[in-house]
Amino acid sequence: MMIKRYVFLLLPGIMLMAAAAKAQESFYRVYQFETPLQGHLGFNVWDTYVGNSNLSYGHFGKDVSRQGMLAQAFEAEFAVTDHFSLSAYTNFEAPDGSVMHYSEARVEGLYRFGERFDHFVNFALYGEYYIPDQHYSTSNEAELRLIMDKDIEDFRLVLNPTLSKYVNGDESKQLQPGISAGAYYRRLFFLQPGVEYYSNFYDHSAMLFPTVDLRFGPYITWNLGAGFGLNSNSDKFTIKSILQFDIPVIRPSRLLR
Amino acid sequence: MISFIKSIVFLGPVCLMVSLSAHGQQGDMHDAYNGNSKFKRPLSVPSNEATKKQLALAKAEGDAVDRCVNWLIKNPGEYAGTQNAGEYKVTWILSRPEGWYVYNDHRVSWISPAHVNAHLWLFVQDGADHRIVPPLDISLAVLNSRGETLFETKLPYAWMPLINGYGNNIELPGNGDYTFSVKINPPSYHRHDPYNGDRFTDETYLQVPVAVNLDRISSKQPLSEAMEKQKDLARLAGHAYAHTLKNMYKQANDGRDTVIGDYKIAFAVEYAEGFWDYEHGVFRYKVENDMSGRTNAHVEIAPLDAKTGRFLDNLNVTATLFKKDKKIGSMHEHFMWHPWLYHYGDNWRVPSAGNYNLQVQFEPPAYRRYGRTDGRQFLLQVDFIFNNIKIKTGQK
């Protein structure tokens, strides 16, 4: 009887925590139309630091503040074909003052339709599946993202309408629509400023990131951004960093012969 | 915040080292000037720069070259043969000594053969589509029956009445068994296409044993004279190239051609695109061409032999763009190997999309021209302006 009462008491809290856990993203990226060349291996290191936030989230069963949270992900991406790449991620998280803990794994696939300039707008499709550590969350999540891309002179405009859904476990199974968008000035090779917008319509969060892509040669790109929350459901200030390494591991003449 | 910075600082150099260690691709090296290089068919796969249909157009041009090659090796009385080596299909012919025209200051003069008793011809085709491979650096060593090197020489590239190739007169000591040992160095020109462009990076070796009877050789008419009679055959590859050019006009943002004297000159403009290049000895695909607006257009020029329609290699082509009367820039356009349409080209930065005027300039080809009648051409320099060409900006 006592156990049942505790469950009833805890249930709204667990549900709130689950909602809070999804209240804000840990990683921010507007996905691009381009896929790596076939045989290329990408290795990306993602970091997000929440500098100022009034929000809290669920971290291994505890409700903790997002302020001071550091999230880190390691991604390996392989271009299976010229149009299709597969990636695997491991995510880690540390609330302020805590040590890093593995939180979840992700797998994703990205397929682009046709070549740039084949159509007025370029399209690609992105699918992602989250498999959390069982102590971090009981729910796996699937995400589908349409990538729309258009170049106008030196500007690139990218739009990612997104649908995500928890497919099992305790989280709400409701569809969660969102959108992310980016505009980039690509005139220079070594430095490309941009602005990115992220919004989740389910939890009403919205973030705006001035960004910069710094290139250290053709194979290393560092994407940096400072994010500002646009409403009370968003972190107030966030820094993001994505270090991207593109490594041509298999020569085409050996891969395709 | 400190751990955020630490994680980036720690991982950055590790990944940088991994990335740099794999960033280039070096051609395989062969350390002997002997033996036959094993045949390795070059890539011919659909890509972002070549559809199946476009690759078939290149193959059609190669088929036309094959018909010419077949005529050459069946020409009665010649010592001739074809063999695959490395990424090439190589046809050799030993014939009577040849004369040729050399170009100097808008004039050509005929060089008659002297103190020689044979001429070695070499025609090098792409091992995949059988098009003539653009100019290569080819060395020849002639060995006697004991395997001793009698002499070494270069086989220079030349315009020839039927298909372009390589050749030189040689002096053999007498009848007997000889081995013609050929070395083909990898070309240094740019190559389009991230996949198909990865070709011709190895040194290639070819051994041709021939039992020579000099009387048989001297009894024949010069092969170039026989070639000159094959007018229809000589136009086949050019017709195929013209068909391909039309396909390029369809794909490109603008393109057309004109005839000036001995030349047909075509241009096409596309979006800026990547290419393979040797940089500090490392052969790599320059992805950076697609990664920014540093360049935003690709200007292609194809000078052709007006009579046969064949592409003219080894020219110093200069392109100049004007917006109304204002000069935007002038560039030496490098030769670009392309999976279906050889051309001279480079990536440009233009201020915006719109209409431009394109000035094309080049001097006559400096290489030898075979054929007593047909070889007397390409004497004038070209300076022509295509008006109102439509450039769209972007990166492929």
Interface residues (C-beta under 8 A of the other chain):
Chain A: E34 L37 Q38 F43 V45 D47 Y49 G51 G68 L70 Q72 D82 A94 M100 E115 R116 F117 D151 E153 D154 R186 R187 L188 F189 Q192 R215 F216 G217 P218 Y219 I220 I239 S241 L243 F245 D246 I247 P248 V249 R251 P252 S253 L256 R257
Chain B: M1 S3 F4 S7 I8 L11 G12 C15 L16 V18 S19 L20 A22 H23 Q25 K40 R41 P42 L43 V45 S47 N48 P194 Y195 N196 D198 R199 T201 Y271 R284 Y285 K286 V287 E288 D290 M291 S292 G293 R294 N296 S352 A353 T393 G394 Q395 K396
